[in-house]
Amino acid sequence: MTRTLYVTDLDGTLLGPNGSLSPTSAGLLTAAIERGVLVTCATARSWTTTQRVLGDFRFALPLVLYNGTFTYDAASDSLLAADEIPGVTTRAILDVLQRFGMPPLVYGLEGSRERVSWVVGLENEGIRHFWADRPDDPRNSPRAAWTDLPTERIFNIAAIGSAAEIVPVAAALRAQIGDAVELHVQPDTYHPADVWMDIAPAGETKGTALLALAARLDADRIVAFGDNFNDLPMFAVADESYAMAHADPRVRASATTVLDDSPDAVARWIAANATAAAAP
């Protein structure tokens, strides 16, 4: 029998406009999981912020984090899969960002702990929004200068700015770095004037991570839900894909079907349509 893995993006898809999981969605997903539905999430978020927005709800399956760079098992508090940007590539990226005066957020590992580094005093509005939305985040690792930013064991680099600022930086990085990294540019869900540029290890996307997770779970179908450009690789590998009505036209065009933006639309769809998994 078919085993289907149902995978939802968080921000702008499963979560409400306030960036949290509603009690209704939590209840519907819990009931689906209890009847044997294979359901999880794929998000640009870290585990630190994912557990915050999920509240008391927990997915039973591993989660795809950082746009596919991490696959994380919350039950055992362990990384199942992770990748890093080579140090030489990290240094080249930071050189380009410094040349454009675009302050970065540098995500790395110190031992087994995640850290997010930035240069104190060079924060732009996007970075100020980032930390304002993450009070008391245990990952923060401020640095005094560009030369203090870490370049080894880095798994993500982000920059946040206006479209006019981000677009030429992204073009310069693509010209210099090419396919050595995965580069995503998309608007922030909660601060629409902010545009994010996320840089991940080459080959690491929500799509590649989902294929690996489906294989781990012996699932032979994937159904995906999303709303932003970083969901396109997930849609590309899914057997069915559902875009939210507010998504960019290019995202909607790539989907099997478009869902309305009513509250709890994704959880209600899963409750009504998802089938329990057969034994592997």
C-alpha positions in Angstrom: 0.0 0.0 0.0 1.0 3.6 -0.6 2.8 5.5 2.2 2.4 9.2 1.8 4.5 11.8 3.6 2.7 15.1 4.1 5.0 18.1 4.5 4.1 21.7 5.3 6.0 24.9 5.3 5.4 27.0 8.5 5.5 30.8 8.0 2.7 31.9 5.7 1.4 28.4 5.3 0.6 26.4 8.5 1.1 29.3 10.9 -1.4 32.1 11.3 -0.7 35.8 10.5 0.7 36.3 14.0 3.3 33.6 13.4 2.0 31.0 15.7 0.2 27.6 15.4 -3.5 27.9 16.3 -5.1 25.6 18.8 -7.4 24.4 16.0 -4.5 23.4 13.7 -2.6 21.8 16.6 -5.6 19.7 17.4 -6.3 18.6 13.8 -2.7 17.7 13.3 -2.5 15.8 16.6 -5.5 13.8 15.6 -4.0 13.0 12.2 -0.7 11.9 13.7 -2.6 9.7 16.2 -4.4 7.9 13.3 -1.1 7.2 11.6 -0.7 10.0 9.1 3.0 10.8 8.3 3.1 14.6 8.6 6.0 16.9 9.3 7.3 20.4 8.4 10.0 21.9 6.2 11.0 25.4 7.1 13.7 28.0 6.9 13.6 28.2 10.7 15.9 26.7 13.2 14.8 24.3 15.9 15.0 27.0 18.5 12.4 29.2 16.7 10.4 26.3 15.4 9.6 24.9 18.9 8.7 28.4 20.0 6.1 28.9 17.3 4.7 25.4 17.6 4.0 25.9 21.3 3.1 22.6 23.0 2.5 20.8 19.7 5.2 18.5 18.4 5.6 16.6 15.1 6.3 12.9 15.7 8.6 12.7 12.6 11.9 14.4 11.9 11.7 18.0 10.7 13.5 19.7 7.8 15.1 22.9 9.0 17.2 25.7 7.6 15.6 25.2 4.1 16.9 21.6 4.0 20.4 22.0 5.5 19.3 20.2 8.7 17.1 17.2 9.2 16.4 17.1 13.0 14.8 14.6 15.3 13.1 16.4 18.1 12.4 13.2 20.0 16.1 12.4 20.5 17.3 16.0 20.2 19.7 15.0 17.4 20.7 16.0 13.9 20.0 13.2 11.4 21.6 15.1 8.5 23.5 18.3 8.2 25.9 19.9 5.7 28.3 22.8 5.8 29.6 25.5 3.4 33.3 25.0 2.7 35.5 27.6 4.5 36.9 29.0 1.2 33.4 29.5 -0.1 32.3 31.1 3.2 35.2 33.6 3.0 34.4 34.5 -0.6 30.7 35.1 0.3 31.7 37.4 3.2 34.1 39.3 1.0 31.3 40.0 -1.5 28.9 41.1 1.3 31.5 43.4 2.8 32.2 44.9 -0.5 28.5 45.8 -0.9 28.2 46.9 2.8 25.6 44.3 3.4 25.9 43.0 7.0 25.4 39.2 7.3 24.0 36.7 9.8 26.4 33.8 9.9 25.0 30.5 11.1 27.5 27.9 12.4 28.3 25.2 14.8 30.5 25.4 17.9 30.8 21.9 19.0 27.2 20.6 18.8 25.7 24.1 19.5 24.2 26.4 16.9 25.5 30.0 16.8 24.3 33.0 14.8 27.1 35.7 14.5 26.8 39.2 13.3 28.9 42.4 13.6 27.8 44.6 16.5 27.3 48.2 15.4 26.6 47.3 11.7 23.1 46.1 12.2 20.7 47.3 9.5 16.9 47.4 9.9 16.5 43.8 8.8 18.9 42.4 11.4 17.3 44.6 14.1 13.9 43.0 13.1 15.5 39.5 13.2 16.7 39.9 16.8 13.6 41.7 17.9 11.6 38.7 16.8 14.0 36.4 18.7 14.4 37.7 22.3 16.7 35.7 24.5 17.7 33.5 21.5 20.5 31.1 22.8 22.2 31.1 19.5 23.3 34.7 19.4 27.0 35.2 19.1 27.9 38.9 18.6 31.3 39.8 17.0 33.2 43.1 17.1 34.4 43.2 13.5 34.0 41.5 10.1 37.3 39.7 10.7 35.9 38.1 13.8 33.1 36.4 11.9 33.5 32.6 11.8 34.3 30.9 8.5 34.4 27.2 9.4 31.6 24.9 10.2 29.1 27.4 8.6 25.9 26.0 7.3 24.0 29.1 6.4 24.6 32.8 5.7 21.8 35.3 5.5 21.5 39.0 4.6 18.3 41.1 5.0 17.6 44.3 3.2 15.4 46.1 0.7 15.0 44.5 -2.7 17.1 47.3 -4.2 19.9 46.3 -1.8 19.6 42.5 -2.0 19.2 42.0 -5.8 22.6 43.3 -6.9 24.3 41.4 -4.1 22.6 38.2 -5.1 23.7 38.8 -8.7 27.3 39.4 -7.7 27.3 36.2 -5.6 25.8 34.1 -8.4 28.5 35.5 -10.8 31.4 34.8 -8.4 30.2 31.7 -6.5 28.0 30.0 -9.2 26.6 26.7 -8.2 28.9 26.3 -5.1 25.9 27.2 -2.9 22.1 27.3 -2.9 20.9 30.9 -2.9 17.3 31.9 -2.2 15.9 35.4 -2.3 12.4 36.0 -1.0 10.4 38.6 1.0 10.0 38.2 4.8 6.6 36.9 5.7 6.1 39.3 8.7 8.1 42.3 7.5 7.2 42.6 3.8 9.7 45.4 3.1 12.5 43.1 4.2 13.9 40.8 1.6 15.9 37.8 2.7 18.9 36.3 0.9 19.7 32.8 2.3 22.8 31.0 1.3 23.0 27.3 2.0 25.4 24.4 1.0 25.2 23.3 -2.6 22.5 20.7 -3.2 20.8 21.4 0.1 17.1 22.4 -0.4 13.8 21.5 1.0 13.4 19.2 -2.0 16.6 17.2 -1.5 16.0 16.9 2.2 12.4 15.6 1.7 13.5 12.9 -0.7 16.0 11.7 1.8 13.4 11.8 4.6 10.8 10.0 2.5 13.4 7.2 1.8 14.2 7.0 5.6 10.5 6.6 6.3 9.8 4.2 3.4 7.3 6.7 2.0 6.6 6.5 -1.7 4.6 9.7 -2.2 5.1 13.3 -1.0 2.3 15.9 -0.6 3.7 19.4 0.1 2.2 22.7 1.2 3.9 26.1 0.9 3.8 29.8 -0.1 7.3 31.1 -0.9 10.1 30.7 -3.3 12.1 28.4 -1.0 9.2 26.0 -1.3 9.6 25.5 -5.1 12.3 22.8 -4.7 9.8 21.0 -2.4 7.0 21.3 -4.9 9.4 20.0 -7.6 9.8 16.6 -5.9 6.2 16.3 -4.6 3.6 14.2 -6.2 1.0 16.8 -5.2 1.7 20.4 -4.1 -0.6 23.0 -2.6 0.1 26.7 -2.6 -1.6 29.3 -0.5 -3.7 31.9 -2.2 -1.5 34.8 -1.1 1.6 33.2 -2.6 3.5 34.8 -5.5 2.0 33.9 -8.9 5.1 31.9 -9.8 4.6 29.7 -6.7 0.9 29.2 -7.4 1.6 28.3 -11.0 4.0 25.5 -9.8 1.4 24.0 -7.5 -1.1 21.2 -8.2 -3.8 23.2 -6.5 -4.2 26.5 -4.7 -5.7 26.6 -1.2 -7.6 29.6 0.1 -6.2 31.6 2.9 -8.8 30.7 5.5 -7.7 30.0 9.0 -6.2 26.6 9.5 -6.5 25.7 5.8 -3.6 23.3 5.7 -4.5 21.5 8.9 -8.1 21.2 7.7 -7.0 19.8 4.4 -4.8 17.2 6.1 -7.7 16.3 8.5 -10.1 15.8 5.6 -7.8 14.2 3.0 -4.7 12.6 4.4 -4.5 8.9 4.6 -2.9 6.9 7.3 0.4 5.2 6.4 0.6 1.5 5.7 3.2 -0.4 7.5 6.6 -0.3 5.7 
